[in-house]
Amino acid sequence: MVPVCPTSALPPGEAIRVTDGVPAPIAVFNVDGEFLAIDDTCTHQDASLADGWLEGCEVECPLHASCFDLRTGMPSGPPAKAPVRTHPVTVVDGTVHVQVGGAAEGAA
């Protein structure tokens, strides 16, 4: 598990891009107190999803407006066709952690 930040550093409606200790960037979102993580790079083109717009449990890519479900990684429509991987998130002693490795779902 990779420590991301204290829960207080990621307020509801915000995201953070994680690059340290992970093989590829991961975006972690706070959706009304629930922390969710997906691969940070849009599957359509190289854009950071942490820089996108969060609405409910979906993030809209800032480049071409593809939306991804943060729980499943599935895109809701074009131009993205492939899902992003999701990653398990836990909170331990007030710190958000992301599990990286074989447990991710979504895109392979």
N, C-alpha and C positions, 0 to 999 in steps of 0.2 A: 504494500500500500504506500502511496506517495502522499505526504502531507501537502495540502494546498494553501490553506490560510485559516485564521480563526473565523468562526462563524460571524463575528461582529464586523469583519472586514469585507463581507460579501452580503450587502443588504438585499432585501427582496426586490426583484426586478432587474438585478444586475448580474453580470457575468465576469469571469476572469479566465485568462488564457494561461494554461500551464505548459511550460516547456522543459523545466528542470526535472530530471528523473523519469522521463517518459520517452518512448521511442519516437513518437510523433505528437505534435501539439494536441492538447485536450482542452475543451471549453467546459467550464463548470458554471452552472446557473443556479440562482436562488429563485425558486418559483413559490412565493408565499411561504417561505420557511422550509420547503422541500428542496434539497440539493440534488441536481441531476447533472450528468456528464456525458458528453458525446465527443467524437473526434472533432477537432476545431476546423478542419478544412472542408469546405463545400465539395461535394462529389462532382459538381458541374464544372467549376473552375476554381482556381487557387484563391480563395477568399476566406478570411477568418470569420467563423460563425460567432465568436465571442464579441465581434464588432457589430453583429446584426441586431435586429429589433425583436424583443421578446414580447409575446402576447400569449398569455395563458401558458400552456406547455409546448408552444411552438416558437421556433426562432426563424426569422426571415433573413436570408443571406443578404448582406449589404451590396452585393455585386449585381445579381440578376433576379432577385426577389424569390428564389426558391425557398419554400418553408419546410422545416424538418420537425417532426414530433420528437421532443426530448426524451420521451419514455421508450420509444421504439426505434428511433433513428430514421424512420421512413419519411420520404419526401411526400408532400401533399399534391405536387404537380410539377410540370416542367418549369424551367428547363432541366432541373436535376431529375435523374431517373433512378439512380442508385442510392441506397440508404447510407447513412454514416453509422459507425459503430457506437454503441452505448457502453458506458462503463459504470460498474457499481460504485456507489458513494456511501461512505459511513462518516458519522461524526463521533469522534472519540475525545473526551475531555475538552469540548468546545472547539476542536479543530476539525476542519473538513479534510477527509482523505479520499483519494481515488484509487481504486484497484485497477492496476494495469496488467495486461497479459491475457491468458486464454479465456477469461470469463466474460469478455465483451460480447455483445449481441449486435445485430444489424449487419452491416457490410462486412465481408470477410477480408 
